[in-house]
Amino acid sequence: MAQDQYTENLLIKVAWYYYKENLTQNEIASLLEISRTKVVRLLERARLEEIVQFQIKGVETNCLSVEKEFKDAFSLLDVFIIPTPPPSQDVSDSLARAASQYLNHKLQPDDLLGLGWGKAVSRTVDYLSMEPTSSVSVVTLTGGVNYYLHNRPSQDRGMEKFRHIHVIPAPFLASTEEMATIFLTEPSIKEILALGCLSKYILVGIGGVCPEATIIQEEKMTLNELTFIKQQEAVGDILGQFFDRNGNVIPLPHHKRLIGMPLATLTSRKNVIAVAGGEKKTEAIYGALKGGYIHSLITDEETALSLLRMEVQA
């Protein structure tokens, strides 16, 4: 039985790397330490068994052996774990492709999708293959949505595939607490925030506390501010709100200037999907899981195994 599971996982990995990551057969053989002949046989078997269709259904329906263990360990509603891409590939991009596949199966006509922000979320929007006739609408969960609405790669990708786009008409971070209070009492902003709570699914990224974090790259925060936040034992953020390793929100001055959905609201939902992975985000993902802010997770195998080890050692 264990051998069958190993073969199943190997089959899915080979199919994923070949069809999703566009690796050559030789590259896959080297990565998995198997012969090129075996890669060819596995690819042929994947086609014969219809694992490979327009999407790799095996990754979602059977996935990897760690999925059930991970789901039980962190009491999640769902988990989607993909093979970790090789170092030459961008893990964020691979996870965005996986998230788009996941959402393509989940979203139904007239659904409302709540969107956080970040590189993985933005790319997921790009890769969604829905037609405009699907009538899916989106609502942003924070202010400062230029990350989605400007500099799109092409006209046939991005936000235009949605029926309606409900945008919070405010910055990500107000200049003062008083200004944030004014924004949050505006009827138009209150209406969008209330609409966000009605989302069928909510998609968020999980940010790490490092110079490469999107919150720094997008200039929503300075490196000095992030250094201060790290000194307060922060490990990561969701929607710009930072928490420690146990998922406790850290009392930070900038939290009072944020325009968006509070993390406390996410804990009361049962539909929050996070897409995140990679070594630099492991602690951040762990904190998000312990805080109960997410209910489904899309990540990669190495990250999942690291998180399981952290949970065992806790």
Rosetta blueprint (number, residue, H / E / L):
1 M L
2 A H
3 Q H
4 D H
5 Q H
6 Y H
7 T H
8 E H
9 N H
10 L H
11 L H
12 I H
13 K H
14 V H
15 A H
16 W H
17 Y H
18 Y H
19 Y H
20 K H
21 E L
22 N L
23 L L
24 T L
25 Q H
26 N H
27 E H
28 I H
29 A H
30 S H
31 L H
32 L H
33 E L
34 I L
35 S L
36 R H
37 T H
38 K H
39 V H
40 V H
41 R H
42 L H
43 L H
44 E H
45 R H
46 A H
47 R H
48 L H
49 E L
50 E L
51 I L
52 V E
53 Q L
54 F L
55 Q L
56 I E
57 K H
58 G H
59 V H
60 E H
61 T H
62 N L
63 C L
64 L L
65 S L
66 V H
67 E H
68 K H
69 E H
70 F H
71 K H
72 D H
73 A H
74 F L
75 S L
76 L L
77 L L
78 D E
79 V E
80 F E
81 I E
82 I E
83 P L
84 T L
85 P L
86 P L
87 P L
88 S L
89 Q L
90 D L
91 V H
92 S H
93 D H
94 S H
95 L H
96 A H
97 R H
98 A H
99 A H
100 S H
101 Q H
102 Y H
103 L H
104 N H
105 H H
106 K H
107 L L
108 Q L
109 P L
110 D L
111 D L
112 L E
113 L E
114 G E
115 L E
116 G L
117 W L
118 G L
119 K H
120 A H
121 V H
122 S H
123 R H
124 T H
125 V H
126 D H
127 Y H
128 L L
129 S L
130 M L
131 E L
132 P H
133 T H
134 S H
135 S L
136 V L
137 S E
138 V E
139 V E
140 T E
141 L L
142 T E
143 G L
144 G L
145 V L
146 N H
147 Y H
148 Y H
149 L H
150 H L
151 N L
152 R L
153 P L
154 S L
155 Q L
156 D L
157 R L
158 G L
159 M H
160 E H
161 K H
162 F L
163 R L
164 H L
165 I E
166 H E
167 V L
168 I L
169 P L
170 A L
171 P L
172 F L
173 L E
174 A L
175 S L
176 T L
177 E H
178 E H
179 M H
180 A H
181 T H
182 I H
183 F H
184 L H
185 T H
186 E L
187 P H
188 S H
189 I H
190 K H
191 E H
192 I H
193 L H
194 A H
195 L H
196 G H
197 C L
198 L L
199 S L
200 K L
201 Y E
202 I E
203 L E
204 V E
205 G E
206 I L
207 G E
208 G E
209 V L
210 C L
211 P L
212 E L
213 A L
214 T H
215 I H
216 I H
217 Q H
218 E L
219 E L
220 K L
221 M L
222 T L
223 L H
224 N H
225 E H
226 L H
227 T H
228 F H
229 I H
230 K H
231 Q H
232 Q L
233 E L
234 A L
235 V L
236 G E
237 D E
238 I E
239 L L
240 G L
241 Q E
242 F E
243 F E
244 D L
245 R L
246 N L
247 G L
248 N L
249 V E
250 I L
251 P L
252 L L
253 P H
254 H H
255 H H
256 K H
257 R H
258 L E
259 I L
260 G E
261 M L
262 P L
263 L H
264 A H
265 T H
266 L H
267 T H
268 S L
269 R L
270 K L
271 N L
272 V E
273 I E
274 A E
275 V E
276 A L
277 G L
278 G L
279 E H
280 K H
281 K H
282 T H
283 E H
284 A H
285 I H
286 Y H
287 G H
288 A H
289 L H
290 K H
291 G H
292 G L
293 Y L
294 I L
295 H L
296 S E
297 L E
298 I E
299 T E
300 D E
301 E H
302 E H
303 T H
304 A H
305 L H
306 S H
307 L H
308 L H
309 R H
310 M H
311 E H
312 V H
313 Q H
314 A L
